[in-house]
Every structure is written in structure tokens, then in C-alpha cells.
Amino acid sequence: MNVYKDKVVVITGAGGVLCSMMAKEYAKLGAKVAVLDLNLAAAQKVADEIVAEGGVAKAYAVNCLEKESMEKAKSSINAELGLTDILINGAGGNNPKGTTSHDYFSEADMKDPDVKSFFDLDGNGVDFVFKLNFLATFLTTQVFAKDMVGRGGNIINVSSMNAFRPLTRIPAYSGAKASVSNFTEWLAVHFAKEGIRVNAIAPGFFVTKQNYGLLFDENGAPTERSKKILASTPMGRFGEPEEILGTLTWLTDDTKAGFVTGIVVPIDGGFSAYSGV
């Protein structure tokens, strides 16, 4: 039995490296995929690739911080594809205004105009990071989970290794992803009686367009931060996007994971289990 045949899967941030891979996988499994992204051109490219391979997908431009934008997309999705069965909250990200220059604070940082210390972080930038990760997940779920009421369904949030072990320099992103993990647990309990399961994946380190500049220099060589990441990852490498898919499709398969809700699954090459010793 194909549990995904004709299911409607809504994925936000689906124009990116990881979420586009998710969209293509669900399409291969027979689902109808709504490819949502702030960048319509990126979403359309993914949808076109799916259709070219014989799948069913449509692209929609949405701003996950604007409920009206998502309500409009939902109306179109319901008319063109059907009611939402699976929601993947993939939209998120960081902002330089919530990032320090150095791992450790030094008093000298306060005297150097080229260094951004904790005391220089922009409150609006930090607020934006929380909105982009937590509030976007919250609002998107409010809109699309309504389709699941009385029918059941699955919600997958995208947390991060930062939620388990906060990384240096990025306090806003670490805190925001921790809130996504907490919200996943809260929502799983809240929706449990409705047959709506809520889980999250917590990717470790995967190379994407967003983080490429942090992981590699202009010559394509690993940066010092990249070397630290790999040294703390027992498997000694970055993850491949395809390596997320098995965990994801297991979590949303009611025949295989029907009693699983409220968990956050690390997909991290052992990063979260390693103490460094």
C-alpha cells in the first residue's frame, strides 16, 4: 500500500536545498506537493523539475510571516490540489544582525569598531530571527493545520543542532530553534486527541546556499569554523540532503510511525552525542 498516493504535502521554504529535496521525494512517492517559498522563481523551478519527472506539484509565493499571504495560498492549494495532509515547516534562517564576530567575548571587542560583540547585537535583528523561525512555524501551522481537523494529519517542524547545543556566535538562531523544538512538543500534546501527529527533525551540518560562505572560503577550502564542526562530528563529514529523507518519510507514515509524536530527531552524524572527549 502506498500511504502517500494523492496525499497533499505542503512544504514551506521549498525553494532551498534541503526542502526542495523533500518536495521531490514526496512527489516520487505519489504525493501532490505544494512548493511554497518567498521566492516564487525558486519554488517554480522545483515544481517544474517535479512535473518533468512525472510528479504533481505547484509553486506558490508566500510570506510565512504574513497570515493573509498564507491564507491566500491555502485557498489556491485547496482548490488545485486538495486539503493538506502533511505540513513541513521548512522556512527559517539566521540574520547577521543577531550574530557576534567572535566565539568568546573580550573587553577589547568593545573598543574595536570592526568587531560585533554581544553588546552590539541589534534587537530588531534578533527579533527578526525569532519571527523567521518560531513565528513563521506558528503562523503556518495555524493556517494549514485547519485542514487536518477531523481528518488527522502530520506536521513536521525543522529544528536544528543549535536547539540541542547552542553554537557560538549565533545566539538568536540557537534560541529560536530551541523554541521550535519546545513548540513541537507542546503542539504534539495539544493536537493528540485530533489524530494530528507533530514531530521535528534537527539536521546537523549540511552544505546549503545559506551557509556555504561560512563553511568554505573563496577557494572552496574548509574554513576554521568548518574544521571545528567536522572535528565535533564523529562521522567526520557533512550530511548529504538525501540523508534526511528516510527519517522524514518514516515520521509522516502513519503505518510505521503512528504512535510517534512530540519527538525531535537529530540527523547529525553523531554531533549531538559527542562530548568532544
C-alpha positions as CSV (number, residue, x, y, z in Angstrom):
1,M,0.0,0.0,0.0
2,N,1.3,3.4,-1.0
3,V,0.5,5.6,2.0
4,Y,1.5,8.8,0.1
5,K,-0.6,8.3,-3.0
6,D,-2.5,11.5,-3.7
7,K,-1.7,12.9,-0.2
8,V,-1.3,16.7,-0.3
9,V,2.1,17.8,1.2
10,V,2.7,21.5,1.9
11,I,6.3,22.5,2.3
12,T,7.5,26.0,3.2
13,G,11.0,27.1,2.3
14,A,10.8,24.6,-0.5
15,G,13.0,26.6,-2.9
16,G,16.0,25.8,-0.7
17,V,18.4,22.9,-1.0
18,L,17.0,20.7,1.8
19,C,13.3,21.4,1.4
20,S,13.4,21.1,-2.4
21,M,14.8,17.6,-1.9
22,M,12.0,16.8,0.5
23,A,9.4,18.1,-2.1
24,K,10.9,15.9,-4.8
25,E,10.9,12.8,-2.5
26,Y,7.2,13.1,-1.6
27,A,6.4,13.6,-5.3
28,K,8.3,10.4,-6.2
29,L,6.2,8.6,-3.5
30,G,3.0,9.7,-5.2
31,A,2.0,12.8,-3.2
32,K,0.8,16.1,-4.6
33,V,3.2,18.7,-3.5
34,A,2.6,22.4,-2.8
35,V,6.0,24.1,-3.1
36,L,5.9,27.3,-1.0
37,D,8.7,29.9,-0.9
38,L,9.1,33.6,-0.5
39,N,11.0,33.4,-3.8
40,L,8.4,32.3,-6.4
41,A,11.1,31.7,-9.1
42,A,12.9,29.3,-6.8
43,A,9.7,27.5,-5.9
44,Q,8.6,27.3,-9.6
45,K,12.0,25.8,-10.6
46,V,11.4,23.0,-8.0
47,A,7.8,22.4,-9.1
48,D,8.8,22.3,-12.8
49,E,11.5,19.7,-12.1
50,I,9.0,17.6,-10.2
51,V,6.5,17.8,-13.1
52,A,9.2,17.0,-15.6
53,E,9.8,13.7,-13.7
54,G,6.1,12.9,-13.9
55,G,5.1,14.1,-10.4
56,V,2.4,16.5,-9.3
57,A,3.5,19.9,-7.9
58,K,2.5,23.5,-7.9
59,A,4.5,26.5,-6.8
60,Y,3.2,29.3,-4.6
61,A,4.7,32.5,-3.4
62,V,4.2,33.0,0.4
63,N,5.5,35.1,3.2
64,C,5.3,32.9,6.2
65,L,5.3,36.0,8.5
66,E,2.0,37.2,6.9
67,K,-1.0,35.2,7.7
68,E,-3.0,36.8,4.8
69,S,-0.4,35.6,2.4
70,M,-0.6,32.0,3.6
71,E,-4.4,32.1,3.7
72,K,-4.4,33.1,0.0
73,A,-2.0,30.3,-0.8
74,K,-4.1,27.8,1.1
75,S,-7.2,28.7,-0.8
76,S,-5.4,28.1,-4.1
77,I,-3.9,24.8,-2.8
78,N,-7.2,23.5,-1.6
79,A,-8.8,24.3,-5.0
80,E,-5.9,22.9,-7.1
81,L,-4.5,20.0,-5.0
82,G,-6.9,19.4,-2.1
83,L,-6.8,19.6,1.7
84,T,-3.4,19.5,3.5
85,D,-2.4,16.1,4.8
86,I,1.2,16.8,5.7
87,L,2.7,20.1,6.6
88,I,6.5,20.6,6.7
89,N,7.6,23.9,8.2
90,G,10.9,24.3,6.5
91,A,11.1,28.1,6.3
92,G,13.7,29.6,8.6
93,G,17.1,31.1,8.8
94,N,19.6,33.5,10.5
95,N,20.5,37.1,10.2
96,P,23.9,38.8,10.6
97,K,22.4,41.4,13.0
98,G,22.0,38.5,15.5
99,T,25.5,37.2,15.1
100,T,28.7,38.1,17.0
101,S,32.1,38.3,15.4
102,H,33.9,36.1,17.8
103,D,33.3,32.9,19.7
104,Y,34.4,34.4,23.0
105,F,33.9,37.9,24.4
106,S,36.8,40.1,25.1
107,E,36.7,43.5,26.6
108,A,38.8,44.7,23.7
109,D,35.9,43.9,21.4
110,M,34.0,46.9,22.8
111,K,36.7,49.2,21.5
112,D,37.0,47.8,18.0
113,P,34.5,49.2,15.5
114,D,35.1,46.3,13.2
115,V,34.0,43.7,15.8
116,K,30.4,43.0,16.7
117,S,30.3,41.8,20.3
118,F,27.2,40.7,22.3
119,F,26.6,44.3,23.2
120,D,26.4,45.3,19.6
121,L,23.7,42.9,18.6
122,D,20.7,44.5,17.1
123,G,17.4,43.9,18.9
124,N,15.5,44.2,15.7
125,G,17.8,41.6,14.1
126,V,17.3,39.2,16.9
127,D,13.5,39.7,16.8
128,F,13.6,39.0,13.1
129,V,15.4,35.7,13.6
130,F,12.8,34.6,16.2
131,K,10.0,35.6,13.9
132,L,11.6,33.8,10.9
133,N,11.9,30.6,12.8
134,F,9.4,30.4,15.6
135,L,6.6,32.7,14.5
136,A,6.7,31.5,10.9
137,T,6.3,27.9,12.1
138,F,3.5,29.0,14.5
139,L,1.5,31.0,11.9
140,T,1.9,28.5,9.1
141,T,0.6,25.7,11.4
142,Q,-2.4,27.9,12.4
143,V,-3.3,28.2,8.7
144,F,-2.7,24.8,7.3
145,A,-3.4,22.5,10.2
146,K,-7.1,23.6,10.0
147,D,-7.3,21.2,7.0
148,M,-6.4,18.3,9.4
149,V,-9.1,18.9,12.0
150,G,-11.5,16.0,11.9
151,R,-9.2,14.1,9.4
152,G,-5.9,13.7,11.1
153,G,-2.5,14.6,9.6
154,N,1.1,15.2,10.1
155,I,3.2,18.2,10.9
156,I,7.0,18.3,10.7
157,N,8.9,21.2,12.1
158,V,12.6,21.8,11.3
159,S,14.7,22.4,14.4
160,S,18.5,22.3,14.4
161,M,21.5,21.1,16.3
162,N,21.5,24.6,17.8
163,A,18.5,23.6,19.8
164,F,20.5,20.8,21.5
165,R,23.8,22.5,21.8
166,P,23.9,26.3,21.1
167,L,26.7,27.2,18.7
168,T,29.0,30.1,19.3
169,R,28.3,33.4,17.6
170,I,24.6,32.8,16.8
171,P,22.5,33.3,20.0
172,A,19.4,34.4,18.2
173,Y,19.3,31.4,15.8
174,S,20.1,29.0,18.6
175,G,17.4,30.4,20.9
176,A,14.9,30.5,18.0
177,K,15.4,26.8,17.1
178,A,15.2,25.8,20.7
179,S,11.8,27.4,20.7
180,V,10.8,25.4,17.6
181,S,11.7,22.2,19.5
182,N,9.7,23.2,22.5
183,F,6.7,24.2,20.3
184,T,6.9,20.8,18.6
185,E,6.4,19.1,22.0
186,W,3.6,21.5,23.0
187,L,1.7,21.2,19.8
188,A,2.0,17.4,19.8
189,V,0.2,17.2,23.1
190,H,-2.3,19.9,22.1
191,F,-3.3,18.0,18.9
192,A,-3.0,14.5,20.2
193,K,-6.8,13.9,20.6
194,E,-7.4,15.0,17.0
195,G,-5.1,12.4,15.5
196,I,-2.7,15.0,14.3
197,R,0.9,14.0,14.9
198,V,3.6,16.6,15.4
199,N,7.3,15.9,15.2
200,A,10.5,17.6,14.2
201,I,13.8,16.8,12.6
202,A,17.0,18.5,13.8
203,P,19.5,18.5,10.9
204,G,23.2,18.7,11.8
205,F,25.5,20.2,9.3
206,F,24.5,20.1,5.6
207,V,26.0,22.4,2.9
208,T,23.4,24.8,1.6
209,K,23.4,28.1,-0.3
210,Q,22.7,29.8,3.0
211,N,25.8,28.5,4.9
212,Y,28.3,27.9,2.1
213,G,30.1,31.1,2.8
214,L,30.5,30.1,6.5
215,L,31.8,26.6,5.7
216,F,34.1,27.3,2.8
217,D,36.4,30.2,1.7
218,E,36.5,31.8,-1.7
219,N,38.8,28.9,-2.9
220,G,36.4,26.2,-1.8
221,A,38.6,25.2,1.2
222,P,37.0,24.5,4.6
223,T,37.0,27.5,6.9
224,E,38.3,27.2,10.5
225,R,34.6,27.0,11.7
226,S,34.0,24.2,9.2
227,K,37.0,22.3,10.6
228,K,35.7,22.7,14.2
229,I,32.3,21.3,13.0
230,L,33.8,18.3,11.4
231,A,36.0,17.6,14.4
232,S,32.9,17.5,16.5
233,T,31.0,15.3,14.2
234,P,32.0,11.6,14.8
235,M,31.2,10.6,11.2
236,G,33.7,13.3,10.1
237,R,31.7,14.8,7.2
238,F,28.8,17.0,6.3
239,G,25.4,15.4,5.7
240,E,24.0,14.8,2.2
241,P,20.5,16.2,1.6
242,E,19.2,12.8,0.7
243,E,20.1,11.5,4.2
244,I,17.3,13.5,5.7
245,L,14.6,11.8,3.6
246,G,14.4,8.4,5.3
247,T,13.7,9.9,8.8
248,L,11.3,12.4,7.3
249,T,9.1,9.9,5.4
250,W,9.2,7.5,8.3
251,L,7.8,10.2,10.7
252,T,5.0,11.0,8.3
253,D,4.0,7.4,7.6
254,D,1.0,6.6,9.8
255,T,1.5,2.8,9.3
256,K,5.1,2.9,10.5
257,A,5.2,5.8,13.0
258,G,1.6,6.1,14.0
259,F,2.4,6.1,17.7
260,V,5.2,8.6,17.4
261,T,4.5,12.2,18.3
262,G,6.3,15.0,20.1
263,I,9.9,14.0,19.3
264,V,12.8,15.9,17.8
265,V,15.1,13.6,15.8
266,P,18.8,14.6,15.3
267,I,20.1,13.8,11.8
268,D,23.7,14.9,12.6
269,G,26.4,12.3,12.1
270,G,26.6,11.9,15.9
271,F,27.3,15.6,16.6
272,S,24.7,15.8,19.5
273,A,26.1,12.7,21.1
274,Y,29.7,13.7,21.2
275,S,31.2,15.4,24.2
276,G,34.4,16.3,22.4
277,V,36.4,13.8,24.6
